[in-house]
């Protein structure tokens, strides 16, 4: 099957510092290129590499002045490529536009976030109209599917759930003896619980002088700009700990992997309803014990293998971290239980098979003109 994967505006497909959505796409590529020829369609903005061999090609569209013009350029590129199936990642407007311009080509919207619930009624109405034009949606968790069904009741599209997977070889390390290290990985946004985590870390590091912390923060400068310098303000009190607290802004994925494999505890204190959590999955694969808020899809990702917070406050996060530090056996229990659960459910080999099956059903259903709920 010849597949076109359409990236969201601005995505570079950078191997060293990928966006989380790009990481998911790259992981899936490694297991789907034997039976498929895949074309990545993206902006002409650098960052591309050809690490996957002859069955992967990159098409970069030219300059454009609007989102509609961009979608038109993509449609023309797809029409010239003899594509069997189009997969638009995250961009609803582009998916709807392509569906209108390419009515004979099977197409799915790949959703990586939950549907927004706190939006104005007029905007909600417009979004609902667009969503109803879709015939197939791939959601990354049951929580993501539930949010779509909740916000768009009676949606005619088939919705397929395919969790994000990870490569065992890249992320796996056996639980066991670890450095006395606490790690945060992800965007330092308010809804990720970054402020509360920094406040908790100050309490914990003051009490446990032999422990350290490292933070890998994606999009630091942008979030400082749009959130009134919130990340910098939250981190400032931790500077007094010197080299016991390391902040990596936009670190390379290889550095994240290396550090996780020697980390004892990973914190995922998000306050929002995330559709998935790659940081939690990555920590489980790497053998760290996970402290989690359990919000959104986090319980799907971690199952019984995380120590869940009663509430996302500095007090509750500090108490959970302190509990694991004080009880090495409990720490090892969560490290082992979390890894066992994640490896069984979220290996790239398994999730890629699920994705391949969903793609086949979408194409077959499209050709048959049927709508089957999955």
C-alpha distance (Angstrom), angle and dihedral (degrees) to the residues before:
residue distance angle dihedral
X1 . . .
X2 3.80 . .
X3 3.81 108.5 .
X4 3.81 130.0 -169.7
X5 3.80 115.5 -155.7
X6 3.80 112.0 -163.6
X7 3.80 115.9 -154.8
X8 3.76 123.8 -149.4
X9 3.78 119.6 -99.7
X10 3.81 112.2 -75.6
X11 3.81 97.2 15.9
X12 3.81 112.0 136.1
X13 3.83 102.1 -168.3
X14 3.80 88.2 -130.1
X15 3.80 113.2 -179.3
X16 3.81 96.4 -158.3
X17 3.81 99.0 45.7
X18 3.79 107.1 18.0
X19 3.78 126.0 174.8
X20 3.81 111.0 -115.7
X21 3.82 91.4 -104.3
X22 3.80 89.8 51.8
X23 3.82 89.9 51.0
X24 3.80 89.8 55.5
X25 3.80 91.9 49.2
X26 3.81 92.4 48.2
X27 3.79 92.4 49.5
X28 3.79 91.3 51.4
X29 3.80 91.8 47.5
X30 3.76 93.0 62.3
X31 3.81 91.7 62.6
X32 3.81 101.2 35.3
X33 3.79 104.1 51.3
X34 3.80 97.7 81.4
X35 3.79 93.3 68.9
X36 3.81 99.5 25.9
X37 3.76 142.2 50.2
X38 3.80 108.9 -136.1
X39 3.79 129.7 -161.4
X40 3.80 120.1 -164.4
X41 3.81 112.5 -151.4
X42 3.78 115.0 -160.5
X43 3.78 145.5 142.5
X44 3.78 119.8 -76.0
X45 3.81 94.3 -107.2
X46 3.82 107.3 118.4
X47 3.78 128.2 -111.3
X48 3.80 97.5 103.9
X49 3.79 124.9 133.5
X50 3.81 132.4 177.1
X51 3.78 101.4 -137.6
X52 3.80 97.0 140.3
X53 3.79 104.4 65.4
X54 3.76 135.4 -124.1
X55 3.82 98.1 -29.8
X56 3.81 91.9 66.5
X57 3.78 123.7 70.4
X58 3.80 133.1 173.3
X59 3.79 125.1 -138.3
X60 3.80 115.8 -169.2
X61 3.78 117.1 -163.0
X62 3.80 122.4 -139.6
X63 3.78 130.0 -111.8
X64 3.79 120.1 -56.5
X65 3.80 138.4 -177.8
X66 3.80 101.2 -147.6
X67 3.79 142.8 20.2
X68 3.80 89.9 -107.2
X69 3.77 91.0 53.8
X70 3.79 90.2 48.7
X71 3.81 90.8 52.2
X72 3.80 89.7 50.1
X73 3.80 91.5 53.3
X74 3.80 90.0 49.9
X75 3.80 91.7 49.3
X76 3.79 91.7 52.7
X77 3.80 91.5 48.0
X78 3.81 91.4 51.5
X79 3.80 92.2 47.1
X80 3.81 89.3 56.4
X81 3.82 94.0 49.3
X82 3.83 103.2 61.3
X83 3.82 92.1 -124.8
X84 3.83 122.4 -171.4
X85 3.81 97.3 -165.3
X86 3.83 135.8 13.3
X87 3.80 123.5 -151.7
X88 3.81 116.6 -169.2
X89 3.78 113.3 -164.4
X90 3.80 116.3 -140.1
X91 3.83 97.8 -38.1
X92 3.81 108.5 112.4
X93 3.82 96.1 178.9
X94 3.80 92.9 52.9
X95 3.81 91.3 46.6
X96 3.79 91.6 53.1
X97 3.81 92.5 45.3
X98 3.81 92.4 50.2
X99 3.79 91.4 46.4
X100 3.80 88.7 57.3
X101 3.80 95.3 46.2
X102 3.81 95.8 41.4
X103 3.82 103.9 38.4
X104 3.79 93.5 158.8
X105 3.80 96.3 53.9
X106 3.84 121.3 85.2
X107 3.80 109.3 -118.8
X108 3.79 136.7 -178.5
X109 3.79 133.8 -172.4
X110 3.82 111.0 -133.6
X111 3.82 107.8 -148.6
X112 3.82 117.7 -156.5
X113 3.80 97.3 172.7
X114 3.77 136.3 45.7
X115 3.78 119.4 -96.4
X116 3.83 112.8 -91.2
X117 3.80 112.0 -106.0
X118 3.81 102.9 -179.2
X119 3.78 101.2 65.2
X120 3.79 133.3 121.6
X121 3.79 116.5 -86.5
X122 3.83 95.0 -116.2
X123 3.79 91.9 50.6
X124 3.80 89.7 46.7
X125 3.80 90.6 52.4
X126 3.81 92.1 51.0
X127 3.79 91.5 47.1
X128 3.79 91.7 49.2
X129 3.81 90.8 52.5
X130 3.79 90.3 52.7
X131 3.80 93.4 46.4
X132 3.79 91.0 52.3
X133 3.80 89.9 60.5
X134 3.81 90.9 64.4
X135 3.77 122.3 94.0
X136 3.81 99.6 -169.8
X137 3.81 135.0 27.5
X138 3.80 129.0 -177.8
X139 3.82 112.8 -152.5
X140 3.81 123.4 -166.9
X141 3.81 96.3 -138.9
X142 3.78 143.8 7.4
X143 3.81 86.9 -104.1
X144 3.80 89.1 56.8
X145 3.80 92.0 48.9
X146 3.81 90.8 47.4
X147 3.81 91.1 52.4
X148 3.81 90.6 52.3
X149 3.80 92.5 49.1
X150 3.81 91.8 44.7
X151 3.80 94.9 51.1
X152 3.82 95.9 38.5
X153 3.79 108.4 36.3
X154 3.79 114.9 -164.6
X155 3.78 94.4 16.5
X156 3.83 108.2 175.2
X157 3.79 94.8 -147.3
X158 3.80 123.0 105.1
X159 3.81 108.9 -117.6
X160 3.81 118.9 -151.5
X161 3.82 121.8 -168.9
X162 3.81 115.4 -142.8
X163 3.82 115.4 166.5
X164 3.78 120.1 -142.4
X165 3.79 111.9 -97.7
X166 3.80 134.9 -153.6
X167 3.78 133.2 -148.2
X168 3.78 108.5 -110.7
X169 3.78 92.3 -151.8
X170 3.79 93.2 56.8
X171 3.79 99.9 42.6
X172 3.80 109.4 23.5
X173 3.78 124.8 109.6
X174 3.79 126.3 155.2
X175 3.81 116.8 -105.9
X176 3.77 112.6 -112.9
X177 3.77 138.9 90.1
X178 3.80 108.4 18.1
X179 3.76 138.8 172.4
X180 3.79 115.4 -95.6
X181 3.77 89.9 -101.8
X182 3.82 134.3 139.6
X183 3.80 117.5 -159.4
X184 3.80 137.2 -161.7
X185 3.80 119.1 -171.6
X186 3.79 127.4 -179.1
X187 3.76 140.6 43.2
X188 3.83 115.0 -19.8
X189 3.79 90.8 -133.2
X190 3.78 127.1 144.7
X191 3.81 92.5 -117.4
X192 3.82 89.5 53.6
X193 3.81 90.4 63.0
X194 3.80 92.8 -115.4
X195 3.80 94.4 141.4
X196 3.79 92.8 50.6
X197 3.81 91.1 44.9
X198 3.82 92.5 53.9
X199 3.79 90.5 48.9
X200 3.81 90.9 49.8
X201 3.78 92.1 46.4
X202 3.79 90.8 56.7
X203 3.80 89.1 56.8
X204 3.80 94.8 45.9
X205 3.80 97.8 45.4
X206 3.79 91.1 48.8
X207 3.81 89.8 54.3
X208 3.82 98.4 39.6
X209 3.81 105.6 44.6
X210 3.81 93.9 179.7
X211 3.82 94.4 58.9
X212 3.79 127.2 89.8
X213 3.80 137.1 -168.4
X214 3.80 137.7 -144.7
X215 3.79 128.1 -167.0
X216 3.79 125.6 -162.1
X217 3.79 104.1 -165.1
X218 3.80 122.7 -172.6
X219 3.80 118.8 -155.7
X220 3.81 96.0 10.7
X221 3.81 97.5 156.5
X222 3.80 94.6 44.6
X223 3.81 93.0 49.3
X224 3.80 91.4 47.6
X225 3.79 86.6 55.2
X226 3.81 98.7 46.7
X227 3.82 98.4 34.8
X228 3.81 98.8 49.2
X229 3.81 93.8 -100.8
X230 3.81 90.0 -56.9
X231 3.86 96.3 152.0
X232 3.81 92.7 51.2
X233 3.79 92.5 46.6
X234 3.80 91.5 49.3
X235 3.80 93.5 48.2
X236 3.83 97.5 44.0
X237 3.85 97.0 84.2
X238 3.81 90.0 54.4
X239 3.80 92.9 61.5
X240 3.80 89.5 82.7
X241 3.80 88.6 71.5
X242 3.81 90.4 65.4
X243 3.79 115.8 -162.7
X244 3.81 91.5 -1.7
X245 3.82 86.4 83.3
X246 3.80 118.0 49.8
X247 3.80 121.5 -170.4
X248 3.81 117.2 -161.0
X249 3.80 113.0 -170.6
X250 3.80 111.5 -155.3
X251 3.80 93.7 -15.0
X252 3.78 121.2 -171.9
X253 3.81 117.5 -93.3
X254 3.82 90.3 -119.8
X255 3.81 89.4 59.4
X256 3.80 91.0 51.0
X257 3.82 90.4 51.8
X258 3.79 93.1 47.4
X259 3.79 93.7 49.4
X260 3.81 96.1 44.2
X261 3.79 91.0 55.6
X262 3.80 90.4 64.1
X263 3.82 97.8 34.9
X264 3.80 118.6 110.1
X265 3.83 99.0 -162.0
X266 3.80 131.7 23.2
X267 3.79 120.1 -166.3
X268 3.82 123.4 -147.3
X269 3.83 103.2 174.5
X270 3.80 99.3 160.2
X271 3.78 115.3 164.0
X272 3.81 94.8 -163.9
X273 3.78 130.0 80.1
X274 3.79 97.9 -100.5
X275 3.79 117.6 -165.6
X276 3.80 89.5 -141.0
X277 3.80 138.9 -16.3
X278 3.78 118.8 -132.2
X279 3.84 90.7 178.1
X280 3.81 89.9 59.1
X281 3.81 93.3 45.9
X282 3.80 91.6 46.6
X283 3.80 91.9 50.4
X284 3.80 91.4 50.3
X285 3.80 92.7 50.1
X286 3.81 89.9 48.5
X287 3.79 92.1 53.2
X288 3.81 100.5 -112.0
X289 3.79 123.3 140.5
X290 3.81 110.0 -112.1
X291 3.79 129.0 -139.9
X292 3.80 106.3 -161.8
X293 3.78 139.2 -179.6
X294 3.81 89.8 -142.9
X295 3.80 90.2 -139.5
X296 3.81 123.2 147.1
X297 3.80 110.9 -15.1
X298 3.80 95.5 -14.6
X299 3.80 93.0 106.9
X300 3.81 89.0 52.3
X301 3.79 89.4 53.8
X302 3.81 97.4 44.6
X303 3.80 105.4 25.7
X304 3.82 109.5 179.8
X305 3.80 91.1 -19.6
X306 3.81 102.0 89.4
X307 3.79 136.1 69.6
X308 3.80 101.9 -121.3
X309 3.79 123.8 -147.1
X310 3.78 121.2 -123.3
X311 3.79 87.6 -142.6
X312 3.80 136.1 -9.9
X313 3.79 100.2 -105.7
X314 3.78 131.1 122.8
X315 3.80 88.7 -110.0
X316 3.80 94.9 53.5
X317 3.80 94.3 43.4
X318 3.81 91.7 49.1
X319 3.79 91.1 47.8
X320 3.83 91.9 51.4
X321 3.81 92.8 48.1
X322 3.80 90.8 46.7
X323 3.80 90.7 50.2
X324 3.81 92.2 56.5
X325 3.80 93.7 42.8
X326 3.80 91.0 51.6
X327 3.81 94.5 47.6
X328 3.84 113.8 47.0
X329 3.82 91.5 180.0
X330 3.80 91.3 56.1
X331 3.79 89.8 47.2
X332 3.80 90.6 52.9
X333 3.79 90.9 46.8
X334 3.80 92.8 57.6
X335 3.80 92.8 41.7
X336 3.82 91.8 54.3
X337 3.82 97.1 38.4
X338 3.78 93.2 48.2
X339 3.77 93.2 48.8
X340 3.80 93.4 47.9
X341 3.81 91.6 51.3
X342 3.80 95.0 45.6
X343 3.80 96.1 45.4
X344 3.79 91.1 51.8
X345 3.78 94.6 49.5
X346 3.79 109.5 24.8
X347 3.78 107.7 40.4
X348 3.80 111.5 134.4
X349 3.77 90.3 -126.4
X350 3.81 91.0 59.7
X351 3.81 99.2 40.0
X352 3.80 92.1 45.9
X353 3.80 89.5 55.7
X354 3.80 88.5 51.6
X355 3.80 90.3 50.5
X356 3.80 92.7 48.0
X357 3.81 90.1 51.3
X358 3.81 91.7 49.1
X359 3.79 91.7 50.1
X360 3.80 91.6 50.5
X361 3.80 92.2 49.9
X362 3.81 91.9 48.0
X363 3.80 91.8 52.6
X364 3.80 94.1 42.9
X365 3.80 92.3 46.7
X366 3.77 90.9 48.2
X367 3.77 91.9 51.9
X368 3.77 92.3 46.9
X369 3.79 91.9 46.5
X370 3.80 90.5 -128.1
X371 3.81 131.3 136.4
X372 3.78 113.2 -147.7
X373 3.80 122.5 175.8
X374 3.82 115.0 -128.5
